[in-house]
Amino acid sequence: MQNNQQQLHRGLSERHIRLMALGAAIGVGLFLGSANAIKLAGPGILLAYLLGGGAIFIIMRALGEMAVHNPVAGSFSRYARDYLGPLSGYLTGWNYWFLWLVTCVAEITAVGVYMQVWFPESQQWVWALAALIAMGSVNLITVKAYGEFEFWFAMIKVVTIVVMILAGLGMIVFGFGNHGVATGISNLWAHGGFFPNGAQGVLMSLQMVMFAYLGVEMIGLTAGEAANPQKSIPDAINSVFWRIVIFYVGALFVILSLYPWNELGTTGSPFVMTFERMGIREAAGIINFVVLTAALSSCNGGIFSTGRMLYNLAQQKQAPAFFANTSPGGVPRAAILVSVVVLLFGVVLNYLAPAKVFVWVTSISTFGAIWTWGVILVSHMKFRAKLSAEERAKLAFKMPMYPVASWVALAFLVLVVGLMAYFPDTRVALYVGPAFLILLVVLYFVAGLNKRDSAVAQGA
């Protein structure tokens, strides 16, 4: 009685994936000034973003090599299953699903906050619910509809940052908005030096910097629906590092050159201040709109990710079978609907539960980010080990400097985990995150998935 299609449609074009990769790398945090990270590292935050960006580039090249070789919907969860074992695939898939649920709850709650800027008398939960329904509906139509929305959401962010960088450079070099007096870049070292808090400040900021990059790995999830994954995936991944340099480092270079680092976060968004100096009176409204679209973009991408991950887990028989059903348009509607329903519950919890409880839950997502990236690197090593010399020579999208780059990136992730353990504010993530994984392991054995996976392996 099961007539539903079991395949996703390849409806994502190269322009969709290119902009999705860019949109994933640009979050709400950048528009709010990355103030917390800047307070820790000062202008040295530029180095932190470069180091973090380099590690992310290595991780994405490892994922890209596997995605081009075997473009499947579950991406890193599927690769973890294939190369590290069924339990690893199960943990990675369910962990990533929950990670994005938590992120989406935070983003749709943020939508309510941003809308209240324009409609202060309205109820915040109304806008959060409207955002969830809107983005859920987009994901339920076709993957092309999702791709189009994400394309334009990303375009809004890109245009805003490019305008801000160009305007800022105009002020720095030519004195635009400053009565013709060039501001220069002396603010980068005039307030305690380039590293005002020393190396420790840069190290402390690495945690926040890395979590700002969460979502970039979503490119791998598009492989199962890319019209031409052999071309679009390498193009998107190769440009990730340069996008990070231009949009994160470029924007922050301009901001830190124009304004003293120790004043940022106390006088409003630096984006708003820069546009106001250009003579744009509605700067606050414009940036509020851009941040609103950034939050909607993250929610849109999160629903996409959760749906595809449930679909993949069902295909691997590690989730209920009906999650593997697709609509005539190739959309895993059951998987998406369940994620949206759980998000509804999450929104209610977000308003009812104390703030501290929510911080504990979000710590799972911070730990989940490190877990996901580490799994990608280790899976890639196992993938390479299984290939013959001939097969390795024929790889279409080889990772550079393998295996040295892989070990360097893994060491970097270990450093970030060590820093999380060292600082009390982030230590909770190392309690809650592993506890959640242990819970998943218990459920895996209680549900008998270990026996079923073993039987499947023996049958194969």
Number of C-alpha atoms within 10 A of each C-alpha: 3 7 7 13 15 19 19 24 19 17 21 24 17 18 14 24 27 21 21 29 28 26 26 23 24 27 22 21 17 20 22 19 21 21 21 15 22 24 19 23 26 29 30 25 27 23 16 24 24 17 16 24 24 19 22 23 22 24 26 28 24 27 27 32 22 26 28 22 16 16 22 23 25 27 27 29 29 26 27 28 19 15 19 18 15 22 19 19 25 25 24 25 27 19 25 25 22 20 22 26 24 22 20 27 24 20 25 28 23 20 27 22 19 20 19 15 13 12 12 11 8 13 13 20 17 13 20 23 18 14 21 26 14 13 23 23 17 20 25 23 15 21 23 19 16 23 25 18 20 27 21 17 23 26 16 17 24 19 12 15 22 15 12 22 22 14 19 27 24 19 25 21 14 16 17 18 20 14 9 12 13 16 21 16 18 16 19 23 18 13 15 15 15 20 20 21 17 15 11 12 20 25 19 20 23 25 22 21 24 21 15 21 19 23 21 21 24 21 25 26 21 31 26 23 21 27 17 17 26 19 14 22 27 20 16 23 27 14 15 23 20 15 21 23 18 16 20 21 20 19 25 23 20 24 27 26 23 22 18 17 24 17 12 21 16 9 9 14 20 25 23 24 17 22 21 15 16 18 10 13 12 11 18 18 14 16 19 20 17 22 23 21 20 26 26 25 27 26 25 27 25 27 28 28 25 25 27 28 30 29 32 26 24 18 20 21 17 24 19 14 14 18 25 27 23 21 18 14 17 21 26 30 24 19 27 25 18 15 23 22 12 14 22 17 11 19 20 13 14 17 13 10 11 10 10 9 11 17 12 16 18 23 21 25 25 23 24 25 21 19 18 21 23 19 23 26 25 19 26 27 18 15 18 18 12 12 12 10 10 8 10 13 10 11 14 15 18 18 20 12 9 13 13 9 19 24 15 13 21 20 14 16 21 14 15 21 18 14 18 21 16 12 11 10 9 19 16 18 24 17 15 18 21 15 13 18 17 13 11 17 18 12 12 17 12 10 12 11 19 16 12 13 17 12 11 12 11 8 7 6
